[in-house]
Amino acid sequence: MADLGVRKVLAAAAVAVCIAVTVVWAMTGGGEFWPRWVYFGFGTITAGAYVFRRALRVPPGRRRWLAVDAAFCGLLVAVDLTVWVLSGRGYFWPIWTMLGVSTLLATHAWIVSRPPGRRERELAARVSTLSRSRSGALDRQAAELKRVERDLHDGAQARIVSLALSLGMAGDLLRRDPDSAARLLDEARSTARAALDDLRTVMHSIHPPVLADRGLGDAVRALVLDLAVPVTVTGDPPAPLPAATETAAYFAVAECLSNIVKHAGATSAEVTFAGWPDALRITVIDDGTGGADPAEGSGLRGIADRLEAVDGTLTVSSPPGGPTLVTITVPLT
């Protein structure tokens, strides 16, 4: 709005100047109409602002620079042609300007039309990957917040409401029926413990305490203790790891181990940490029936999406009959 107001003031000032010089020309006896050069100056400025504003609307990249180049060349030719007309015509010298800018613009257009180089292709692929991972991260964050809200609403909140009711009833019965009040207090104590357990479960699903306290290696070792399939953990990741990398790797391994227990029919599995200092590489292998496909189901796709947010990758080798080898790679540099 402020920019529009400034443009209106400048336009009014330009019109006022043009009118003033025309009046001066008329009052000095007329003759050669020299105010046309004042008109020409203001017209050039207005045309330049318009064409360059249009050119800058082109999305950033090589085509924007081509649009700016075309705007400049077109404005230069228009200025030369106007000067030639206003100066009495004669020898058509603007032809040299037109040939020069045409050659320049044709060369620029040829360069833009060429296929992008390797570096530019890599950057374009990188931008595409980052855009996709950012969108996926936002979607996962929204889904995670909804899940946490639902868990708190259905679990801890319901128990805390029940706790408040039990304490209120116990307060009412404390004088009239102490035995009933004692039973209600026992129920309230149990409800409070259950609410704490619900809160710990929710917090564990967001960021396991053992991960924050002992790091990725020990967190995975604690995770495999409760699994129905024996799992061997070898190696240790470097420490400290970035929090986002550590969390993504932990939940990726957790999902892989969950798939082994649920679907692989395996009798043993192994998790191996390796690959630093440039990257964290985690392999999860089991002796199950194989046939795992990231394109089917949401588990492996979810791991890949989570890893993309930290530039990580997931590769799966799972021929029919097994074994299944899942490799998680996250760059550390």
N, C-alpha and C positions, 0 to 999 in steps of 0.2 A: 504493500500500500504506500509506504514512504517512497519507494523507488518510482512508482507511478506519479506521485506528486512532484518529484524532482523533474521527471521527464516533461510534465505539463508546464512547469515553470520555465524550463529551458526552451521548449517549443514557443511559448509566448514571448520570451525574450528575443528569439530568432526572428519571429514575425515582426516584432516591434522594430528591430534593427533594419529589416528589409524595407518596411514602410518608411522609416526615417531617411534612409539613403535615397529612396525614390523621391521623397519630398524635396530633399536637398538638390537632387539632380534637376527636378522640375523648376525649382526656384532660381537655380543658377543659369537658366536659359536653355535647358535641354541639351541638344547636341548628341554626341555619341552616348549610347545608353550604357555607361560604365557600371551602374548598379547590378548588371547581370553577373558580374564577377563575385559580388557579395552573395547573390542568390546561389551561384555555383558553389561557393565555399560551404554554405550551410547545407545545400543539397548533398554535397559529397559526404559531409559528416553524418547526415541522416541516413544516407544509403549505406555507408560503412557500418554504422551501428546495427542496421537491420540485417544485412547479409551475414555479418559475423555472429549475431545472436542466433540466426537460423542455423548456421554451421555448427555452433556449439551445442545444439540440441541433439546432434548425432551421438549415439552411445560412444563412450571412450574406446579408443583403439585406433587402428590404422585408418579406418574409414573416416573418423573424425578429422584426422590431419589432412586427408584428401579433401574433405568438405571445406576446411579452413583455407587450404591452398586454392581451391576453385573460387571461393569467395574473394580472396585477395586478387587473383588473376582477373576475375570478372570486373571487380571494382576498378582495377588499374586500366583495363581496356576502355571501360565506360568513361573514366576521367580523361584519357587521351582523346577519345572521340569527341567529347564535349568541348575540350579545349580547342581541338582542330576546327569544330564548327563555329565556336564563338570568336576565334581569331581570324575568321575570313576564309577558311578552307584553303584552297590552293593545293600545293603538293601534299599527297596523302601519306605523311610520315607516320601516322599510327600503325601502318602495316607492319613496321618492324617490331613494335611492341606486341602486336597481335601474334606474329610468328614466334617471338621469343616465349611468351607466356603459354602459347599452345604447345610448344615443344616441352616446356617444363611440366605442364599439366598432364600431357600424354605420358611422359616418363613416370611421373608419380602414379598415375592410374595403372600403368603396366606393373610397377613394383607392388602396388596393393593387390592386384589381381593374381599375383604369383602365389603358389601354395606356401603356407607358413613354414618356417624352418623348424629344425628339431627342437631348439630351445623354446620357440614360441608354442609348438605343439605340447611340449611338456608343461609349460605354464598354463596353457588352456585346460589340459587334463587335470592339473593341480587345482585350478579354480573350480572346475566342475566337481571334483571330489570334495573339496572343502564346502562348496555350496550344498551338496547332497548330505554330507556328514553333519553340517550345521542344522539343516532341516530335520534330519533324523534325530539329532541330539535334543532339539527343542521338543519334538514329538514325544521322545522317551521321557524327557523331564516332565512334560505335562501329564503323561500317563502315570509316572512315578508319584507325582504329587496327588493325583486322584486316588491311587492305590493307598498311599499313606493316610490320606483323609478318610477313606473308607475303613481302613483298618482301625484307626483311632476312634471313628464314630461307632463302629460295630463292636469293638472290643473294649479298649480302656475307658472310653467315655461312658458306655453303658454300665460298666462295672462301678465306675465312680459315682454315677447317679444312684445305683443300687446301694452303694456304701452310704451316701448321704441320707437316703431314706431309712436305712437300717439304724443309723446313728440317731436320726430324729425320733424314730419309734422307741429306741432304747431310752432316750431322754424322757419321753412321756411315761414309760413304764418303770422308771428307776425307783420311784417312791411307792407306786401301787403294787408292782409285781417284780421284785428284784430278780427272781429266777428267770423270768421271760426276758428281762433286760440283759441279763448275763448271756443268754443264748443268742440274742440279737447282736451283742458285742462280739461274740465268737464268730458269728456269720460275717460281721463287718470286717473282722481281722482277716478272715479267709478271702473275702472279696478284695480287700486291699492288696493282699499278696498276688491274687490273680491279675489285678490291674497292673501291678508292677511287672509281672511276667509278660503281659501283653505289650507294655511299653518297651521292655527289653527286646522283644521279638521284632517290633517295628524298627527300633534303632539298629538292630543287627542287620535287618534287610537294607537299611540305608548305607551304613558303614560299620562293618563288624568291629567291635572293640579290640579284638585280638589283632586285627590288621593295623590299627593305629598304634597299639602297644608294642607288638613284636615283629611287625613287618610281614612282607608277602610270603616268604618261605615258611615261617612258623604258622602263619594263618592257614596256609594250604595243608600243612601237616595236622593242624587241629581239625580241619575240615574232614580229612579222610578217616579220622578215628571213628566217626559215627556211621560210616558207610557199610553196606552189607557186603560189598566186594573188597577184598584186600587190595590196597593201593600202596605202592612204594614211591616215595618222594626222594629224588636225588638232586644234588646241587643246591646252590643258594643264589638268589638274585642279588645284584649289587645293592648297596644301601648308601644313602637314602635314595628312594625313587620318588619322582613327582607324585603327588597324591592322586591326580587323575589317572596316571598310568597304572599305579598300584591298584586302585579300585577297579579299573577296567579289566586288568589282568586277573584279579582275584575272581570276579564274577564270571569271566570267561571260563576259567578253570572249573569253577563251581558248576556251571552249566554243562560243561563236557562230562564231568564226573556224574552229574545227575542223569545225563543221557545214557551213560554206561550202565548205571544201576537199573534204569527203567526199560531200556530197549536193546542193549547189546547182547544180553545173555552171556556176559563174560565171567570168568572165574578169577581173573586178576587184571590189574592195570598198573601203569607207571606214569609218573609225572616227573619230567626232567627240566631243570633250569639251566640255560646256557646262553652263549652268544654275545656277552658284553665285551668291550665297553661301548661299542657302537649301537647295539640293539639288545633288547631283552627277547630271548627266544625260549618259548615254553612248548614242549612236546607232551602230548597226552596220548598214550597208546594202550590198547586193550586187546585181549585175545578172544573177543566176541565174534558174532556171526557176520559182521561187516554190513555193507550196503547202505551206510549213512550217506545222505544226499542233502547238501545245504539248500537245494531248491525246494525240498519237501519239508513241511513243518516250519515252525517259527523259532525253534531253539537255536540252531546254528545260524540262521539269518539274524537273530537278535544279537548273538555274539559278534558277528561281522559288523553289524551296525554300531554296536558299542565301541568296538575297536577302531572303527573309522574316525570316531571323534578324537582319538589320540594318535592318528596317522598309522594305526596298526592294521595288520592283515591277518586273515585266517585262511589256511589251506587244509583241505581234507583229502586223505587218501583212504578209501574204504572199499576195497574190492569185495564182491560176494564171497562169503566164507571167512573174511577177516584176514589179517588184523586191521583195525581201524587206527590210523595215525592222524592226529589233529595237531597242526603246528600254529602257534600263536606268536607273531612277531610284532614287537613294538619298538620303534626307533628311540634311542636315548640321546641323540645329538640333533 
